[in-house]
């Protein structure tokens, strides 16, 4: 009888661990047309930001911290610097926020999983980036994310809330702003 309970417990733990990456993928897929309110943790200081996703574009708003909003669209980033009224356009291969684009998740490989008290921590690797996701299995939501490049932490944030999509730059006119176009010629 004890062996039967042990087998059931082992099976249920294994089954749960196999599903956590599916739950994380489902959560990311559900983020289209949503805004995540974040608390970014850097050098023991917390700051507010938002990460919004719409039609495979990622809007990263750190306006209150550094006066910028970046829009990541596939292989390009447009950064709006509200302090200096400059729009910077760049070409990139990938960014540390690509994890939130549901089409990019398949590029990441899982290197480690750990589940304790209904909180799962899954480490994903892509090139030199290690992305650690803390996932609440009860609410089925990502609760924190940490991105490292080798030993350097690029991004560490806690997700405070999720709401409908909101973008500060929608409807704004940038005609008078200086434009720096650093994109590669196509």
N, C-alpha and C positions, 0 to 999 in steps of 0.2 A: 504494500500500500504506500509506504514512504517513497519507494522508487517511482511509483506512478505519479505522486504529487511532485516529486523532483523533476520528472520528465515533463510534466505539464508546465511547471514553473520555467524550466529551461527553454521549452518551446515558446512560451509566451514572451520571455525576454528576448529571444532570438528574433521572433516575429516582429516585436516592437522595434528592435534595432534595425531591421531591414526596411521598415517603413518610414523611418525618420527622414531620410533623404527625399523620399516621395512627398512627405508632408511639407518639407522645406520648399521643394520645387512647386508644389501646389500653392503655397503661400506666396511665393514670388510671382507666379502666374496671376494670382488674384490682385496684384498691386496695380494693374493698369487702371488709370483714371483715379489714382489715390495719392495722398500726400502723407508722408511719415514725418511726424514731429520728433526731432532727435535732440539728445543732449550729447554733445561731442566732448570727450574727455581728453585733454592735452595738457601736459605739464602740471597735473593736479588742479587744473582750472576747468570748470564746466562752461560750455557756451551752447546757445541754441542754434539750430539749423533746421531746414526742412529738405526732404528729398521727395520730389514728386515724379510720377511716371505717367506718361501719356503717349500712346502709339509708339512705343519703343524709344522714346526720348526720355532722358533722365534730366530733371531740373534739380540742381544742387544749390540751394539758397543759403548763403552764409552772410547775408546782408547785414545782420546785426553785429557780426564779428569783424568782418573785413571789408564790407561794402560791395561784395560781389555775388553774382549769380552766374553759374555755369550751366550751359545746356549741352549735354553729351548726346550726339546723334550718330550712331554707328562709328565712323572713323573720324569724326570731327567734333571739336569742342568750340563753342562760342562763349566767351566769358564777358559779362557785362560788369564793368567796374564803375559803380555809381559815384565813388569818391572823385575820380578823375575824368568821368564821362568818356571812357574809352571802351570800345568793343574790340576784343581780341579774338581772331579766328585762327584755329590751329588744326593740324591733322595729327591723329594719334592712332597707334595700333590697338591699345587697350588702356583702360584706367582702372583704378582700384574700385570704382563703382559699377563696373561692367557686370558684376555678380548679380545686380538687380535687373538686368535685362534678361528676360526669360529665354531669349534665343542664345545667350552666351553661356548659360549654366552647363550645357553639355561639354564645354571646353574644359571644365574643372574636374579634377579627379579627387575622390575622397581618400584622405590619407590617415584619418583617425576619427573614431566615434567613441563617445563616452556618455552614458546616461545614468543620472543619479537623481532620485526624488522627482521624477517626471520632468526634469530639465535635461535636454540633450545638448551636447557640445559636439559639433561636427567641424572638422578641419578640411578645407578644400584647398587644392594646390593648382595653380596655373602659372607656368613659367616660374619666376622667382617669387610670385605672390602667394602668401599663405593667408587664407580667409577663414577665420574662426567664427562660426555662427552658434549663438546660444539660442536654443529653441524650447519654448514652453509647450510640452506635449499635451497639457490640459486645454489651453486656449488655442493650440495649433498656430502659434505666431512666433516669429523671430522676435527676441527681446533685446538682443545686442549683437553687435558685429565688430570684429577687430581685423584689420588688414595689416600684414607685415610684409616687408620686402627684406629678406634675410633677417637680420636682427633689428631692423628699424621699423617702428610702428608708424604707419602712414595715416591710419584712421582708426579711431576707437569711439564707438557711439552706442548709446542706449536708445531704444525706440520707446518714446513716451506715449504716443497715440497715433491713430490712423484715422484719416478723414477723407472726404472727397477731394478730388484734384483742385489745387489752387496754384496759380502762378502770378507772382507780383508783376512780371514784365508783360503779360498779356494786355494789349491795348495801349502800351506806351509807345511814344514816338522817339526814335533814336537818330533821326536825320541829322541833327546838329552835332552828334558825337563823332570823335575821331575814330577811325577804323584802322587797326593793325592786322593785316592779313598775312599770317605766317604759314598758311597752308602750302603744301607741296603742289607744284604745277602738275596738272593731270593731263 
